[in-house]
């Protein structure tokens, strides 16, 4: 799996997941539990992962919708 984006904003993750699901691209959200353990104050970012073979298409979807990836 490859990291597609990293953010502290749960709405960005939800939006990205909806877009990817609409394109038939499976994705997985990581670091949810650690984010909850830190008290949900938004210090630790969550990551959205996709399969290696889907990364190029998923990156295009994210870029086309101007979603910040947090990897710049």
N, C-alpha and C positions, 0 to 999 in steps of 0.2 A: 504494500500500500504506500501511496505517496501523499504527503501533506498538500492540500489544495489551498487552504486559508487558515489563518490564526487570528482570533479576535476576542475581545472582552465583551462584545455586544451580542447577547443571545438572539436579538432580532435579525442580525446579519446572518447568523448561522441558520435560523429558520427560513429566511428568504432564500439563501443559497441552496438549502436542502430541497425546498419546493421547486426551484428552477431545475435542479439536477434530476429530480424525480420526474418532472415533466418531460425531460429529454431521455428518460430511461437509463439514467446513470446512477448506479448504486453508490451510496456514500455512508460514512460512519463518523459519528461525532465522538471525539476523544477528550479526555480530561474533564468530563462532566462531574464525576464524583469528587475530584480534588477541588473543583471550583465550588461545589456545595460545602465541602469541609472547611474551606477558608471563610465561610460565612456569607457567601454570595455578595461580597462587596466589590467584585469585579477586578481584583488584582491579578489573578492568574487567568491567562487566556485559554480558550477552548480551541481545539483544532478540528478541522473537517478533512477527512481522509477519503481517497478514492482509489480504486484499483489502478495498478500501473498502466494497464492498457487503456484505461478511460481518462487518464490525466490530461492528455492533450485536448480532447473534446471538452472536458469539464473546465479546463482553464479558459477555453474560448467562451464558454457560457458565462463564466464569472467576469471575464474581461468585457464581453459585449454588454453586460448589465451594470458595468462600472462599480462592481463590488470590490472594496479594498481587501487585498489578500493578507496584509500584515507581514509580508515577506520582503518588502522593499528595503 
